[in-house]
Structures are given as C-alpha cells and as structure tokens.
Amino acid sequence: MWCPTCARVVNDPLVCGDCSAVICRVCGTPLESADELAFG
C-alpha cells in the first residue's frame, strides 16, 4: 500500500473497523494499492 501524503510504502496500515478503509498509521490518509498508482 502507498501513502500519497507521506510518499512512502506502508507495510503496516490501519484498517477502520467501521468502514474497512485502509489508512496510513503515520498521518491517517487513505492508502492506495500499488496497482492503482498512475505513472507517466
């Protein structure tokens, strides 16, 4: 998973128990999976 705010790979994200959102443990930003990233 990738954090766009921290600009780093997150290997230990938090998962919200209510909505199942995957968020960055450092800043709380919703994460993107590596296959969703657009390069170019």
The first five atom37 places (N, CA, C, CB, O) and aatype in JSON, in Angstrom:
{
  "aatype": [12, 17, 4, 14, 16, 4, 0, 1, 19, 19, 2, 3, 14, 10, 19, 4, 7, 3, 4, 15, 0, 19, 9, 4, 1, 19, 4, 7, 16, 14, 10, 6, 15, 0, 3, 6, 10, 0, 13, 7],
  "atom_mask": [
    [1, 1, 1, 1, 1],
    [1, 1, 1, 1, 1],
    [1, 1, 1, 1, 1],
    [1, 1, 1, 1, 1],
    [1, 1, 1, 1, 1],
    [1, 1, 1, 1, 1],
    [1, 1, 1, 1, 1],
    [1, 1, 1, 1, 1],
    [1, 1, 1, 1, 1],
    [1, 1, 1, 1, 1],
    [1, 1, 1, 1, 1],
    [1, 1, 1, 1, 1],
    [1, 1, 1, 1, 1],
    [1, 1, 1, 1, 1],
    [1, 1, 1, 1, 1],
    [1, 1, 1, 1, 1],
    [1, 1, 1, 0, 1],
    [1, 1, 1, 1, 1],
    [1, 1, 1, 1, 1],
    [1, 1, 1, 1, 1],
    [1, 1, 1, 1, 1],
    [1, 1, 1, 1, 1],
    [1, 1, 1, 1, 1],
    [1, 1, 1, 1, 1],
    [1, 1, 1, 1, 1],
    [1, 1, 1, 1, 1],
    [1, 1, 1, 1, 1],
    [1, 1, 1, 0, 1],
    [1, 1, 1, 1, 1],
    [1, 1, 1, 1, 1],
    [1, 1, 1, 1, 1],
    [1, 1, 1, 1, 1],
    [1, 1, 1, 1, 1],
    [1, 1, 1, 1, 1],
    [1, 1, 1, 1, 1],
    [1, 1, 1, 1, 1],
    [1, 1, 1, 1, 1],
    [1, 1, 1, 1, 1],
    [1, 1, 1, 1, 1],
    [1, 1, 1, 0, 1]
  ],
  "atom_positions": [
    [[0.84, -1.18, 0.0], [0.0, 0.0, 0.0], [0.88, 1.24, 0.0], [-0.95, 0.0, 1.21], [1.97, 1.23, 0.57]],
    [[0.41, 2.3, -0.63], [1.17, 3.54, -0.81], [0.43, 4.7, -0.17], [1.42, 3.82, -2.31], [-0.78, 4.86, -0.37]],
    [[1.15, 5.52, 0.6], [0.57, 6.73, 1.19], [0.96, 7.93, 0.34], [1.05, 6.92, 2.66], [2.14, 8.26, 0.25]],
    [[-0.02, 8.6, -0.3], [0.31, 9.75, -1.13], [0.78, 10.96, -0.32], [-0.9, 10.14, -1.95], [1.51, 11.8, -0.84]],
    [[0.39, 11.06, 0.95], [0.8, 12.18, 1.79], [2.23, 12.01, 2.28], [-0.15, 12.32, 2.98], [3.03, 12.93, 2.19]],
    [[2.55, 10.83, 2.79], [3.9, 10.56, 3.28], [4.86, 10.21, 2.14], [3.87, 9.42, 4.3], [6.08, 10.24, 2.31]],
    [[4.3, 9.88, 0.97], [5.07, 9.46, -0.2], [5.99, 8.3, 0.13], [5.89, 10.64, -0.74], [7.19, 8.33, -0.12]],
    [[5.36, 7.25, 0.71], [6.14, 6.07, 1.05], [5.25, 4.84, 1.06], [6.82, 6.25, 2.42], [4.02, 4.94, 1.11]],
    [[5.89, 3.69, 1.0], [5.18, 2.43, 1.1], [4.82, 2.18, 2.56], [6.03, 1.26, 0.53], [5.65, 2.39, 3.44]],
    [[3.6, 1.75, 2.81], [3.14, 1.45, 4.17], [2.95, -0.05, 4.28], [1.81, 2.22, 4.51], [2.07, -0.62, 3.63]],
    [[3.78, -0.69, 5.11], [3.7, -2.14, 5.27], [2.8, -2.56, 6.43], [5.09, -2.7, 5.48], [2.44, -3.73, 6.54]],
    [[2.44, -1.59, 7.3], [1.62, -1.93, 8.47], [0.47, -0.94, 8.61], [2.47, -1.95, 9.76], [0.4, -0.21, 9.6]],
    [[-0.45, -0.89, 7.61], [-1.53, 0.09, 7.66], [-2.56, -0.25, 8.72], [-2.21, 0.18, 6.31], [-2.62, -1.37, 9.22]],
    [[-3.37, 0.75, 9.06], [-4.51, 0.53, 9.95], [-5.75, 0.31, 9.11], [-4.7, 1.74, 10.93], [-5.89, 0.9, 8.03]],
    [[-6.66, -0.54, 9.6], [-7.92, -0.78, 8.92], [-9.05, -0.35, 9.84], [-8.07, -2.28, 8.5], [-9.14, -0.8, 10.98]],
    [[-9.92, 0.53, 9.34], [-11.05, 1.02, 10.12], [-12.04, -0.12, 10.35], [-11.75, 2.21, 9.4], [-12.43, -0.81, 9.4]],
    [[-12.42, -0.33, 11.58], [-13.36, -1.39, 11.92], [-14.78, -1.11, 11.43], [0.0, 0.0, 0.0], [-15.55, -2.05, 11.23]],
    [[-15.12, 0.16, 11.25], [-16.47, 0.52, 10.84], [-16.65, 0.49, 9.32], [-16.83, 1.89, 11.36], [-17.63, -0.06, 8.81]],
    [[-15.7, 1.07, 8.6], [-15.88, 1.22, 7.15], [-14.87, 0.43, 6.32], [-15.79, 2.67, 6.77], [-14.94, 0.44, 5.1]],
    [[-13.94, -0.26, 6.98], [-12.92, -1.08, 6.31], [-11.95, -0.27, 5.46], [-13.57, -2.11, 5.46], [-11.28, -0.82, 4.59]],
    [[-11.87, 1.05, 5.7], [-10.89, 1.86, 4.99], [-9.49, 1.51, 5.47], [-11.18, 3.38, 5.19], [-9.29, 1.24, 6.65]],
    [[-8.55, 1.51, 4.56], [-7.15, 1.25, 4.9], [-6.45, 2.6, 4.95], [-6.46, 0.28, 3.86], [-6.42, 3.32, 3.95]],
    [[-5.89, 2.94, 6.12], [-5.3, 4.25, 6.31], [-3.85, 4.15, 6.79], [-6.13, 5.06, 7.3], [-3.44, 3.14, 7.35]],
    [[-3.1, 5.23, 6.56], [-1.7, 5.3, 6.98], [-1.62, 5.41, 8.49], [-0.99, 6.5, 6.31], [-2.32, 6.21, 9.1]],
    [[-0.77, 4.62, 9.08], [-0.57, 4.62, 10.53], [0.08, 5.93, 11.0], [0.29, 3.42, 10.95], [-0.07, 6.31, 12.16]],
    [[0.81, 6.62, 10.11], [1.53, 7.83, 10.47], [0.62, 9.07, 10.39], [2.74, 8.01, 9.57], [0.54, 9.84, 11.34]],
    [[-0.05, 9.25, 9.24], [-0.78, 10.5, 9.03], [-2.29, 10.34, 8.91], [-0.27, 11.16, 7.81], [-3.01, 11.34, 8.96]],
    [[-2.79, 9.11, 8.76], [-4.23, 8.89, 8.69], [-4.84, 9.05, 7.31], [0.0, 0.0, 0.0], [-6.06, 9.01, 7.17]],
    [[-4.01, 9.24, 6.28], [-4.51, 9.38, 4.92], [-4.94, 8.02, 4.36], [-3.44, 10.01, 4.02], [-4.24, 7.03, 4.57]],
    [[-6.06, 7.95, 3.65], [-6.44, 6.69, 2.98], [-5.34, 6.27, 2.0], [-7.8, 6.84, 2.24], [-4.8, 7.1, 1.27]],
    [[-5.03, 4.98, 2.01], [-3.94, 4.47, 1.18], [-4.44, 4.02, -0.18], [-3.24, 3.33, 1.88], [-5.62, 3.74, -0.36]],
    [[-3.51, 3.95, -1.12], [-3.77, 3.45, -2.45], [-2.98, 2.17, -2.64], [-3.41, 4.5, -3.54], [-1.85, 2.05, -2.16]],
    [[-3.58, 1.21, -3.33], [-2.82, -0.01, -3.61], [-1.86, 0.27, -4.76], [-3.77, -1.18, -3.96], [-2.1, 1.15, -5.58]],
    [[-0.79, -0.48, -4.81], [0.26, -0.23, -5.79], [-0.25, -0.33, -7.22], [1.4, -1.2, -5.59], [0.26, 0.37, -8.1]],
    [[-1.25, -1.17, -7.48], [-1.76, -1.31, -8.85], [-2.68, -0.16, -9.26], [-2.49, -2.61, -8.99], [-3.05, -0.07, -10.43]],
    [[-3.05, 0.72, -8.33], [-3.87, 1.88, -8.66], [-3.05, 3.12, -8.98], [-4.82, 2.18, -7.52], [-3.58, 4.13, -9.43]],
    [[-1.73, 3.05, -8.74], [-0.89, 4.2, -8.97], [-0.69, 4.44, -10.45], [0.45, 4.02, -8.28], [-0.47, 3.5, -11.22]],
    [[-0.76, 5.69, -10.85], [-0.58, 6.05, -12.25], [0.76, 6.74, -12.43], [-1.73, 6.96, -12.74], [1.0, 7.8, -11.86]],
    [[1.61, 6.15, -13.22], [2.92, 6.74, -13.51], [2.94, 7.19, -14.96], [4.06, 5.74, -13.23], [2.47, 6.47, -15.84]],
    [[3.51, 8.38, -15.21], [3.66, 8.84, -16.58], [2.66, 9.84, -16.88], [0.0, 0.0, 0.0], [2.62, 10.35, -18.0]]
  ]
}
